[in-house]
């Protein structure tokens, strides 16, 4: 199974993706993590991405798609995987279906209202070392200013500042409208209320996944 997790900035999809990975065993594939690792490891795609980022450019679809293609070819994804941050546009949807088109999929969008998203993002901190994300309102670190996982320094990303948030939300809405329509037409799209605690949201997401997994098992048994 392929799980595609959508959600606007601040919706908590990264945290929920981690919980899905731990609970169901589907490896989480985050394009942000893949890019950081590729740059750090000085891989061919990482070097290309670094050059673009150093010029202030967005990393091209070609590079992102290449990183995802490499990852889903790994043996640990044979049973399934979860995508966080991909696909982001119609071209990436087509690329994903071309590289792994026969796999059953479930698409879940975490929905959170605008004021709540802005409040969350203004209180969000990221670890400089491992990239873990905390929220001063929902998920506090045990030690102020330090990551629970690696002890790294926590900081506020430039794109989590108030003046940038509204534009990020506008871009998300613009990018995902066509993607949402595509997956709705395929009959694989689901919505999950993103309000409440981390556990509340995971309960809603796991409810969708449990139903889909049970349905697919029942379909197999009837064949």
N, C-alpha and C positions, 0 to 999 in steps of 0.2 A: 504494500500500500504506500502511496505517496500522500503525505499530509502537507498542504500548503496553508501557512498561517499568515493572514493579513491583519493589518491594524495600523491606524495612524500613529505618528510619533507620540510616545507617552502612553500607549494603550497597554503596554506590558507584554507584548508578544514575545520578546526575548526571554523573559522570565517564564512565561507559559510554555515556550518551546523547550526550555530546560526541564520543566516538570513532566512534559509529555515524553521526552527522551528517557527520563529516569523511570517513569511508570510503565511505559509500553515497550521500551527497548529500541525505538526507532531513532537512529542517529540524527541529531540536529545538524543541518547544514545552513550556516549563517554566512551570507556573502561578505559581511563585514569581517567576520573571523577569517574567512578564506583569504581575503585581500591582505589583512594584516600578517597572516602566516606566510603568504607567498612573498611579500616584501621582505619580511624578516629572514626567510630562507634563501633569498636571492635566486628564486626560480626564474625561468625565462618569462613566464607570465607576470611574476612579481616585479621583475625589472621593468617591464613595459608599463605596468600599473604605476610604479613609483615615478617613472618619467612623466607620465600624464599628471599625476597628483602634484609633482614639483612645479609643473607649469600652471597649476591652478585649474586644470581641466577635470571634468568628470571622467571616471574610468569608463572606457567604451563597453558597449554590450558584448562585443567580441571577446574581450578579456574576461568579463564576468561569466559569460557562458562557457568559456574554456575552463575556468576554475570549477564551475559546477559539474561540467562533463567529467573532469578528472575525478572529482569526489564521488559521484554516483557510480563510477566504474569500480570502486573499491568493493572487496568481498563483503564488508560489514553492512552494505546497503541492499543486499539481495532480497532480504525479507521486506524492506521498506525503509523510508527515511522521511524526515520533516524538513521543509524548506522555510527559512526565515529570511525575508528580504529579497526573495526571488520567486516568481518573475515580477518585475516592476512595470513592465509595459507590454504592449501587444507583440512586439518583436521577440521579446524574451519568452512569452507564452508559446509562440510558434517554435522557437528554438528548443524549449523544454520538451514539447510534444514530439519534435523530430528526433531528439536524442534518447527519449525513453517513453515513447507514445503508448505502449501497450499496458502500462501499469495502472491499476485502479487508483483513483485519487479521491481525497476528501479535502474540500477547501473551506476554511473557517475564517470568517472576519470578526475580529473583536471590535465591538462598537462602544465608543465612549463619547459623551457629549463634549463640545468644544471647551466650555469653561473648566470642566474637570481635567481635560488634557493639558490645558495651559497651567493649571495649578500643579499638576503632577510634574510637568517638565521643568518648572521653575525650581522644584525641590529635588531634582534628579542629580545624582553624583555618579561618576564613572571612575573605575580604577585605572591608573596610568599604566600599571604593569600587565594585568590580565584582562582588562576590559569589562569586568563584572559591573553591573549596574545596581545602584541602591536608590531608594527614595525616602526622603526625610519624613514623608507622611505615611508611607505604606510599608517600607522595608528598611528600617534603620540598621546601620552597621553596629556590631557589638562594641567597637571602639571608635570614638568619634574621629573622623577623618582618615580611617584606615580600613582597608579591605579585609573582610572576614576570611577570604580564601587564601590570599598571598601576602597580606600585610602591606600592600602597595598604597600609595597616596591616592585619596579620592579628590576629584576636581569636577567643576562644572564645565561641560563642553561648550564651546563657543556657540554651537547651533541650538543649545538649550536656553539661551538668553532670550528675554521677552521680545526683543525687537526682531528676532529671527523666527520665533515659533509660528506666528500667523502665516508667514510665507511657506513654511514647511507643511503646514496643514492644507494650505491651498494647493500646493503641488501634489500632495498625496491624493486629495480628492480628484484632481484632474487626471492623474495617472491611473487611478484604480477604477474609474467609472466603466471604461471599456473592458477591463479585465473582469470585473464583477459580472458584467452582462454576458461575457463569454462563458464563465463557469455556471452561471444561472441557466443558460441555454443547455448546457451539458447535464444539468440536474445533479451537480455535485457540490453546490454552494450552500453553506450554512452560516447563520449569524449566531454570535455569542455575546451576551450582555457583559461588558467589561467593567461594570461598576462593582463596588464592594471590595472585599479583601482578595489577596492573591488566591487563597483557597476557594473562595466563592467562585471566582472566574474559572479556576481549574475544574471545579465540579461541573460547570456548564459545558466546558470543552470536552471533558472526559465522558459526559453524557452523550454528546454527539458521536464521539469515537467508539464508545461501547456499542451504541446502536448500529453504527456502520459495520463494525467488525462482526457483530452477531449476524447481521443481514448477509454479509458476504459468506460467512460460514454456512448459513442456512442454504444459500444458493449453491455452494459447492456440494453440499450433501444431497441436493435434489438432482444433480447432474448424473 
